[in-house]
């Protein structure tokens, strides 16, 4: 708590890294690109997990678990998928260590323990899962198969950043199989909606729902849908994807089913995932120069009570605070009483601000006598004196207000930072100026998209689902266009 | 459902494997020694996780997440631990694949993407965690540090069996750091008690709490405590371990703290874990020749309702069953209505028996008119006709009875199969005859323990905590002994 955080306006990236570390969310580990998720960060992730898991179960999905390793031959079976991930695969080649004859007390890889076939640490699980589904699916009666997995995956990224891009990350991956393309597509869209609802109602993050272009599509998918959020530095962040796999994996792994009519057909697949990257979105969308701003629904501690006292008063004050504390807990609010006698209130205030606790209650003897407490909200930093008599209801309402306010603020920011442009000149100006989403016509070709990316570092985040078809002219080539794309620089 | 299961008395091992597969708990994957945990099996594991996680949190622990990989140099730092696991480590040596120039469309490991330092896939996380704790612990104020992790780990076992011994398995691992040896020992014992309580109250598995001998101790621990259960074939199964690590890891990773008095000391550590092996214990302790027998507290489906009807009656029957179904659900009981029109009741009965659903309710029009239903309990296969009027309360009570009965049955089995012997002759007779725990004096030396193991395949499961000190004579050497050990053949 000694130094203040870097300012967002001065070095957004440094601000983010420092905040993630100082707030106790995560830190780099001694394994290149792998992070340690600390208890405070993990507590938020657990709330995300629990919420999403409930949503998946309500939409009929069951959890299962598939191996960490994928034999190379399986990994190769769907060629586009394999090609897409080949450059970032951690590979297990040996299964034993032995004493190093040259270095007493040290170990080395036992050259006699080489695997016949290398194992890939899963970068995603389509290959291992579809090879398993072959045994699970025979008839239309086995469909739809609606499975989700919570797991760790590894993608050997060269440049990593806590939560946003790490070599190992935690995620969930849904993998479903259906009798028809329509049903699989409906599933893909349903899960996109689940993600959007979670992002907006829980993360308080407004998102654009859309479909990826061919360049940005998941390797092995026919269509990739996504939700895209906007961070406070004007960059977009992909917060979740839902893929319609067509029959690609079914064909690669020969997963066929007997239809009602007695025919034999390949099944239709989907996969969809969100990851610990959402933790990065959470930080970057709402937090400020004093620290985290957490949406109350995901905050591990929703209310912190800081007693203000003179020497010798703490025991009595603690007793007198107890009814309020218990009242809040009974209302289902998570409360922390910070009664450390080793720190001063100002220090505590700053610490809980850094950690993003939505509501802080400061209370001293004089307050209690006046029948009031001082309440501060983290999002606006507003302080108010509230009557103790109905404090539980007030705080409950305040938490709901904060959740809504954070969302509205992020929505307002996104609206302010979504610009429709007609020319390439304007496009570049907006990107270099206020940033955000730039909504522009392009001719629909991968080449144009690539050139724009090379020249401006902006990618097409998605073709937004709510963007109407509209005749226009490509900002780069002047060729005709039928719809606008959401461009942005992105994480 | 076409073939019946192998009989336990004929081939216990085959019975186990077939049951795990046919009941839909798990299956072997295409990765040697790694299993796929199927939705029904995973649903049980989720209930175990949720329950244990709540117990850990109630005892003050927080969850965190540490990397999957351990750099070889860290792995080596605590020598005994490294030595103990060296022979079963999966090792990542490369981070990229490339197109195979010799085989178009295939990939090979990119020889230019060799890691400078190999990464071990964690067989356990002490090394990576203690290297992290070094940064977290400075002062006595940072202690105790009470952390748990839910994770996958890999131990390259040569002979594997679903749930009991697999190359990859799921587990939790608690890792705590304390200011004093006494406190760390108390933590070790507390978590042993948590495990024992979970085993007995939830798995319905009576366990012997004890301490391991030096031969069987966790590599790197000063003491290993364990809970040991007895399976229906008379073999013991270690169901959980809790280790007092002394200062071994603190010294290996130089984790010191400033004491209240201003000195500098190494911290004291513990670690403790249970794994998906508990699924194996669950199956082997209670199930029978017809299938699983699940304790109601862990059963994903506690009650199955099977409608008995003539053609055309199903819709009406479904409607009339609804109030009972809803009543059970409101009571917090998980209910499945098996209204498949494609299968006959007998088939359904056998299927739910195989899957171990504790209570089955069969109900037809005539029952409803008589105001009764037919209820069958899975554990005793007893059938009874119960009045519909108070069916919810009856079923609730029945579930509690079944939980208790399964536990009592397992306890009775264990008591019948725990034999105190005085001679080596007796010892071998009991082992080869009825099996189970053989409680015998031995001289306390690793050599004697080893010889007994070589000659009989029985190991010391533990020195039971409730076994009194008692003068006696070693069954093998005739030398004096101060306490009896629990021997058994084990999984």
Interface residues (C-beta under 8 A of the other chain):
Chain A: X27 X29 X30 X31 X34 X35 X36 X37 X38 X39 X42 X43 X45 X46 X62 X63 X64 X65 X66 X67 X68 X69 X70 X71 X72 X74 X75 X76 X79 X82 X86 X87 X88 X89 X90 X91 X92 X93 X94 X95 X96 X97 X98 X99 X105 X106 X107 X109 X118 X119 X120 X121 X128 X131 X132 X135 X141 X147 X151 X152 X154 X156 X168 X170 X342
Chain B: X27 X29 X30 X31 X34 X35 X36 X37 X38 X39 X42 X43 X45 X46 X62 X63 X64 X65 X66 X67 X68 X69 X70 X71 X72 X74 X75 X76 X79 X82 X86 X87 X88 X89 X90 X91 X92 X93 X94 X95 X96 X97 X98 X99 X105 X106 X107 X109 X118 X119 X120 X121 X128 X131 X132 X135 X141 X147 X151 X152 X154 X156 X168 X170 X342
